[in-house]
Amino acid sequence: MSYLNREEAAAYLGCEPSTLAKWASRGIGPAYFRRGRRTQYLKDDLDNWRDSYQRRTPAQGCPR
C-alpha cells in the first residue's frame, strides 16, 4: 500500500492541498484517514475516486 500525505495527494490529482481539505470538510472528495494530526490517503483510493468521477463527468475535471 502506498500512503500519501495531503500535499502529495493533491499533486497526484492535480489540485491544491486546500482543495482536498475543502472536499474533506464537505464529504465530497476521495477517502482519507487521520493518523494523529496527519491526513493520509491511499493511492488506490485516489485512483478509484478519480476514475469514478471521470466516468460521471469527463469534461469537467476535478469538482470545485
C-alpha positions in Angstrom: 0.0 0.0 0.0 1.2 3.4 -0.9 0.3 6.2 1.6 0.3 9.9 0.5 0.0 13.0 2.7 -2.3 15.8 1.6 0.3 17.7 -0.4 1.4 14.5 -2.2 -2.2 13.5 -2.9 -3.1 17.0 -4.2 -0.1 16.9 -6.6 -1.1 13.4 -7.7 -4.6 14.6 -8.5 -3.5 17.9 -10.0 -5.2 20.2 -7.5 -4.2 22.2 -4.4 -3.9 20.8 -0.9 -6.5 23.4 0.2 -8.9 21.9 -2.3 -8.6 18.5 -0.8 -9.2 20.0 2.7 -12.4 21.7 1.4 -13.6 18.5 -0.2 -12.9 16.6 3.0 -14.9 19.1 5.1 -17.8 18.7 2.6 -17.6 15.0 2.3 -17.2 15.0 -1.5 -13.5 14.2 -2.1 -11.5 11.0 -2.0 -11.5 8.7 1.0 -8.9 9.7 3.6 -8.0 8.8 7.2 -6.3 10.5 10.1 -3.1 9.4 11.8 -2.9 11.7 14.8 -2.9 15.2 13.2 -1.9 14.0 9.8 -4.3 13.3 6.9 -3.4 10.4 4.8 -4.6 9.0 1.5 -4.2 5.6 -0.1 -3.1 5.8 -3.7 -5.6 3.2 -4.6 -8.4 5.3 -3.1 -7.3 8.3 -5.1 -7.2 6.3 -8.3 -10.7 4.8 -7.6 -12.2 8.2 -6.7 -10.6 9.9 -9.8 -11.8 7.1 -12.1 -15.4 7.1 -10.8 -15.5 10.9 -11.1 -14.2 10.9 -14.6 -16.9 8.4 -15.6 -19.6 10.7 -14.3 -18.3 14.0 -15.8 -15.4 13.5 -18.2 -15.3 17.1 -19.5 -15.3 18.9 -16.1 -12.2 17.6 -14.4 -12.0 17.9 -10.6 -15.0 19.2 -8.7 -14.8 22.7 -7.2 
